[in-house]
Structure formats: C-alpha cells, structure tokens
Amino acid sequence: MSAAMRSRFEARRRKGEAGLTLTELIIVVAILAILATMARPTVTFVVKRQKEKELRRDLWMMRDAIDKYKDVADLGGIQTKADSNNYPPDLQTLVDGVDVKDKRMRFLREIPKDPMTGNTDWGLRSNQDEPDSTGFGGQNVYDVYSKSSGTGLDGTKYSTW
C-alpha cells in the first residue's frame, strides 16, 4: 500500500468511518459478475460431459447384461422363445433374473435412469428391427439407446450411441 493511500485510510479511521464506499462496492460486484459470466460456460460443459460419461457407462452396462443373458441362453441355461434368438424379452427380466440350474441369476441390479431424459424409459431394438429403427418390434431386447433428442459434445445424437 502506498503512503498516500495509507494516510487516507488512517484519516478515515480516525473520523470513525469504517467499511466500503458505494463505489468500491459497485466495483467488487461488477468484478464478481464478470467472473461468474466467464465461469458459466465452463460449468455447463463440465456438467454435460459428466452426464455423457454416465450415459456411456449405463449403455455399456445394459448391453453387457444383454450379452451375458444371451451367452447363458446359448449354452442352454435359459429356456427362451424360439423367435427370440436367445435375447431377453425385456430389461426387467435382466433385473428380476432367471433360474439357471436351481439358482437365480440376475444380470442387472436395476434399470438405470437415462441421465439425459431423467427416467428409465430407454429406447429398445429387437434383433428383427432395422439398426436405426426407433420402433420396438417386441420380440426381444437386442439393443438399448437413449430417447434423448440432444446432441453430444462430439456432435452426434445421443440416440445413436
């Protein structure tokens, strides 16, 4: 602090004045507003990236459970419908589990919430559906995708992940 500023400060203190002036307060508030405005895009980006990581993890987990169900069914451990190609009939079957040699086998603890839509209503495709189909044929669950219409940071639609 310079000598002139120090003497002004001490003079103000001697008069019994304390605190900030209105001008100082306005400057501090303006600086804080500028910093908050600069930080907002960064915070938005970080939140979106975190949701995308969660979406990728949830999709991987459900697809892995579908594959494990199919592997057990292909080995004859699960009785499935003839037209199911040994894929599960729905996601709830993966949570509830199936009996394999007198033992209950579960493939998922719960159906995860889609971080983009906030609910457990995932888009489903059966083995008989077209790869880019948005309608579920209902025969079996071959693939899972997000029903969000949003676009990821990489420019692709969440529904194509």
N, C-alpha and C positions, 0 to 999 in steps of 0.2 A: 504494500500500500504506500502511495506517495505521501510526502509530508503534508501537502495541501489537503489531501483527502482525509488524512488522519486528524488534522486540526479541525476540519469541518465536522467530522464525526464526533470529536470530543466536545466541540462547541454545542452541537445538537444535544448531546447527552447532558451537558451542564444545564441546559434550559429545561430539562425534564422531558424532552421528546424522545420517543423510542418507537421502533417499528419501521415499516417501509412506507415510502411515499406512494401515492397513487400511480405516478409514472413508473416507478420501479415495479410495482405490482403488475401493471399492464404489460410491461416488457417481459416479465417472467411468464405470465400466462401466454403471451404470444409465442415465446420460445417453446413452451411445452406443447402448444397446439401444433406448431410446425413439426416437432419431433414425433408427435402422435400420428400426424398425417403421413409422415415418411415411414413409420413402422407398420402401418395398417396393411399395405400390400404384402409385406414380408410375413406377417402373421397369417393372412389369408392363404398365402402359398404354403406355409408350413402345415396348416390345418388340412388343406386339400391333399397334400402329399401324404399325410398320416392316414387319412381316410382311404386313399388309393392303396396304401400298403395293407390296410386292414381288408379291403375288398379282395386284393390278390390272395392274401392268406386264407380268407374264407372260401373263395372259389377253389383254391388248391385243396383245402381240407375236404370239401364236399366231393370233389372229383376223385380224390384219393379214396374216400369211403365208398364211392360207387364202384371204383376199380377193385377194391378189396372184396366187396359183395360179389361181383362178377367172378373173381378168381375162386372164391369158395363155392359158388354155384357151378362153375365149370368143372370143379373137382367132384361134384355130386353131393356136396354137403348140404345144399339147399334145394328144396323142390320148387321149381318155378313153372310158370305157364309156358306152353310150347312157343308162343309167338313173342315172348319177352327177350329172347336171346340171352337169357340169364342175367339181365339187368334188373335192378329193384323196381317195384311198381310205383313207389313214391319216396320222397325224402323222409317221411315219418317212419317208414319201415327201417331205415338206417338208424334211427334213434331208438325205436322200440326194440329192435333186434329180432333175430330169428333163432330157432332151435337148430343147433348143429351137434349131432351125436349126444343127445341128452344134456346139452349145455347151451345157455342163452348167449348168443354172440351179438354184440352191439357194435355199430360202425361209426356212430356219431354220438356225442353226449347230448347235443341239442342242435336244432336247426339255427344257424347263426343269423343275426339281423344283417340285412344289407346296409352297409354304412352310408350308402348314397341315398337310399329311399327311407331308411329307418324302420323297415318292417321285414318279416320273414317270408314275404311273398316273392320268391325267386322265379325267374323265367326258366321253364323246363323244355327240353327237347327229348323226344324218344329216338330210338335207333332208326325208326322208319321215317322220321321227319327230315326235311331238307336241312343242310348245315346252317343256313341263315334264316331258318323259319322262326317266326315269333309265335306261332300257334303250337300248342302241345297236343300231339296225337293221342297220348294217354296210354299207350301200350306198356311203356317202361320209361325209366329215367336214365337217359344216356349222357345228357349234358345239362349243365346249370349255367345261367348267366344272369346278370343284373338287369332289372327292368328300368333302371335309371336312363333318362334321355340325355344325361350330361356327357360332357366330353372331358377326357383326362388331360393331364399336363402334357402328354406326348401327342395330343391331337386326335386320338382315336376315341370312339364312343365306348362308354362303359359296357354297353350291351354286347360288344364284340369281344370282350376279354375272355 
